[in-house]
């Protein structure tokens, strides 16, 4: 898959490679654990015509999207079972991405958040 998540001691880094990074106009998104309010798995379908800086073709969404007056970073080819990160004090209100094993990724995010907040 053209997306991977790296966990460091103080932040989550979403890496994008190949055509995914080209479509999103970005190779990585860094999110300090202190700025993650919550992580969940969800269906996150948005309009093909949503204002964006990136790519929106068929069900593919890559890049920055303006949703309800706030910028969100979205990277998926299928809107079902994507990771949704709700953020505070970050350039994005949400980061939404498709990953090979969303259940395990959500578990790892929760584990790192718990460890960081202790």
ZISUL-V318114 format. One record per residue. RES is the residue in three letters. PSI is psi as a letter, one per 30 degrees, with the letter a starting at -180 (999 if undefined). Layout:
BEGIN
RES:PSI / RES:PSI
END
This chain:
BEGIN
UNK:l / UNK:g / UNK:k / UNK:l / UNK:k / UNK:k / UNK:k / UNK:a / UNK:f / UNK:g / UNK:l / UNK:k / UNK:k / UNK:j / UNK:k / UNK:k / UNK:l / UNK:b / UNK:f / UNK:e / UNK:e / UNK:e / UNK:e / UNK:f / UNK:h / UNK:k / UNK:f / UNK:l / UNK:k / UNK:k / UNK:j / UNK:k / UNK:e / UNK:f / UNK:f / UNK:j / UNK:e / UNK:l / UNK:k / UNK:l / UNK:k / UNK:l / UNK:k / UNK:i / UNK:k / UNK:l / UNK:k / UNK:f / UNK:g / UNK:k / UNK:k / UNK:l / UNK:j / UNK:b / UNK:k / UNK:j / UNK:k / UNK:b / UNK:g / UNK:k / UNK:k / UNK:k / UNK:a / UNK:k / UNK:k / UNK:j / UNK:k / UNK:h / UNK:g / UNK:k / UNK:k / UNK:k / UNK:k / UNK:k / UNK:j / UNK:l / UNK:f / UNK:k / UNK:f / UNK:k / UNK:h / UNK:l / UNK:k / UNK:j / UNK:k / UNK:k / UNK:l / UNK:k / UNK:h / UNK:l / UNK:f / UNK:k / UNK:e / UNK:k / UNK:k / UNK:k / UNK:l / UNK:k / UNK:l / UNK:e / UNK:i / UNK:e / UNK:e / UNK:e / UNK:e / UNK:e / UNK:e / UNK:e / UNK:e / UNK:e / UNK:e / UNK:e / UNK:e / UNK:e / UNK:e / UNK:e / UNK:f / UNK:999
END
